[in-house]
Amino acid sequence: MDIKEIFEHLPQRYPFLLVDRVEELNLDTDEKTIRAYKNVTINEPFFEGHFPDNPIMPGVLVLEAMAQAAGILSFKMMNAKPDDGTVYYFVGSDKLRIRQPVVPGDRLELRAKFLGVKRTIWKFECKALVDGKEVAAAEVICAERKL
């Protein structure tokens, strides 16, 4: 998926859109997964204050990037789009671990695997990697809502 299709499946926009491209989307097997990425550049607005002399992507934004990848997977699984009146709100996470800072120049790989859904609550196993090394992981919980 290129950025135009990502715009169709996520309601976020600059500066809060944290997925640049989807490289792999697996909907055809029992294991529903997505692999996407975010190119982290020094031009990101959060680097101005976090931290000017040692720029590090805030961990909560790494978590948000993983949640956005999971959101795309949700929309694709349901064959829905925000324009249809469906949204997925990030409502929680379990087992969050941030193992390494993400810095300008990194290509943040985002992976999400669908774990299950109960009523309108979706759960995903998510990972963020840089150069093949895991930098963060969490179970992400989203709530499906109709507008």
C-alpha positions as CSV (number, residue, x, y, z in Angstrom):
1,M,0.0,0.0,0.0
2,D,1.3,3.4,-0.9
3,I,0.5,6.6,1.1
4,K,-2.6,7.3,-1.0
5,E,-4.2,4.0,0.0
6,I,-3.0,4.4,3.6
7,F,-4.9,7.8,3.7
8,E,-8.0,5.8,2.7
9,H,-7.6,3.4,5.7
10,L,-6.4,5.7,8.5
11,P,-8.0,9.0,9.7
12,Q,-4.7,10.4,10.9
13,R,-2.8,13.1,8.9
14,Y,0.4,15.0,9.3
15,P,2.0,15.4,11.7
16,F,0.4,12.4,13.4
17,L,0.3,9.9,10.6
18,L,3.1,7.4,11.5
19,V,2.9,4.8,8.7
20,D,4.6,5.6,5.4
21,R,4.1,2.4,3.5
22,V,2.6,-1.1,3.9
23,E,5.0,-3.7,2.5
24,E,3.0,-6.9,3.3
25,L,-0.6,-7.6,4.2
26,N,-1.6,-11.1,4.9
27,L,-5.4,-11.6,5.1
28,D,-5.7,-15.0,3.4
29,T,-4.6,-17.4,6.1
30,D,-5.5,-18.0,9.7
31,E,-2.7,-15.7,10.7
32,K,-3.7,-12.2,9.7
33,T,-0.6,-9.9,9.7
34,I,0.7,-6.6,8.4
35,R,4.3,-5.3,7.9
36,A,4.7,-1.6,7.4
37,Y,7.3,1.1,8.0
38,K,7.8,4.6,9.1
39,N,10.9,6.5,7.9
40,V,12.1,8.5,10.9
41,T,13.7,11.8,9.8
42,I,15.1,14.8,11.7
43,N,12.3,16.9,10.3
44,E,9.7,15.2,12.6
45,P,8.2,18.0,14.7
46,F,8.6,16.0,18.0
47,F,12.4,16.1,17.7
48,E,12.4,19.8,18.3
49,G,11.7,19.2,22.0
50,H,12.5,15.5,22.5
51,F,15.4,16.0,22.9
52,P,17.2,18.8,20.9
53,D,20.7,17.7,21.7
54,N,19.9,14.0,21.5
55,P,16.9,13.4,19.3
56,I,14.9,10.3,20.3
57,M,11.4,9.3,19.0
58,P,9.1,9.3,22.0
59,G,8.2,5.8,23.0
60,V,4.5,6.6,23.1
61,L,4.8,7.5,19.4
62,V,6.5,4.2,18.6
63,L,3.5,2.6,20.3
64,E,1.1,4.8,18.3
65,A,2.9,3.8,15.1
66,M,2.4,0.1,16.0
67,A,-1.3,0.8,16.8
68,Q,-1.7,2.6,13.4
69,A,-0.4,-0.4,11.6
70,A,-2.8,-2.6,13.6
71,G,-5.6,-0.2,12.6
72,I,-4.9,-0.6,8.9
73,L,-5.0,-4.4,9.4
74,S,-8.4,-4.0,11.2
75,F,-9.9,-1.9,8.4
76,K,-8.6,-4.3,5.8
77,M,-9.9,-7.3,7.6
78,M,-13.4,-5.7,7.9
79,N,-13.3,-4.3,4.4
80,A,-14.1,-0.9,5.9
81,K,-12.7,2.6,5.8
82,P,-13.0,5.7,8.0
83,D,-15.2,7.3,5.3
84,D,-17.7,4.5,5.9
85,G,-18.2,5.8,9.5
86,T,-16.0,3.2,11.2
87,V,-13.1,4.1,13.4
88,Y,-10.7,2.2,15.6
89,Y,-9.7,3.9,18.8
90,F,-6.5,2.9,20.6
91,V,-7.8,2.0,24.1
92,G,-4.9,0.2,25.8
93,S,-1.8,-2.0,25.7
94,D,-0.4,-4.9,27.6
95,K,3.1,-6.1,27.9
96,L,4.7,-2.9,26.5
97,R,8.4,-3.0,26.3
98,I,10.7,-0.4,24.8
99,R,14.1,-1.8,24.3
100,Q,16.1,0.7,22.3
101,P,15.7,4.4,21.3
102,V,14.5,5.2,17.8
103,V,16.5,8.1,16.3
104,P,16.6,10.1,13.1
105,G,17.6,8.1,10.1
106,D,16.0,4.9,11.4
107,R,13.5,2.9,9.3
108,L,11.0,1.8,11.8
109,E,9.5,-1.5,10.7
110,L,6.0,-2.1,12.1
111,R,4.5,-5.5,12.5
112,A,1.1,-6.5,13.8
113,K,-0.6,-9.8,14.1
114,F,-4.3,-10.2,14.8
115,L,-4.9,-12.1,18.1
116,G,-8.7,-11.9,18.3
117,V,-11.8,-9.8,18.6
118,K,-14.6,-9.9,21.3
119,R,-17.6,-7.8,20.4
120,T,-15.9,-4.5,19.3
121,I,-12.6,-4.9,21.1
122,W,-9.7,-6.0,18.9
123,K,-6.3,-7.3,20.1
124,F,-3.0,-7.4,18.2
125,E,0.5,-8.5,18.9
126,C,2.8,-5.7,17.7
127,K,6.5,-5.3,17.2
128,A,8.7,-2.4,16.1
129,L,12.1,-3.2,14.6
130,V,15.1,-1.2,13.3
131,D,17.6,-3.0,11.1
132,G,16.0,-6.3,12.1
133,K,16.4,-5.7,15.8
134,E,13.3,-5.5,18.0
135,V,13.1,-2.0,19.6
136,A,9.6,-2.2,21.0
137,A,6.8,-4.7,21.5
138,A,3.3,-4.6,22.9
139,E,-0.2,-6.1,22.8
140,V,-2.4,-3.3,21.3
141,I,-6.0,-3.1,22.1
142,C,-8.4,-1.1,19.9
143,A,-12.1,-0.4,20.1
144,E,-14.2,-0.4,16.9
145,R,-16.8,2.4,16.8
146,K,-19.4,3.6,14.3
147,L,-19.6,7.4,13.9
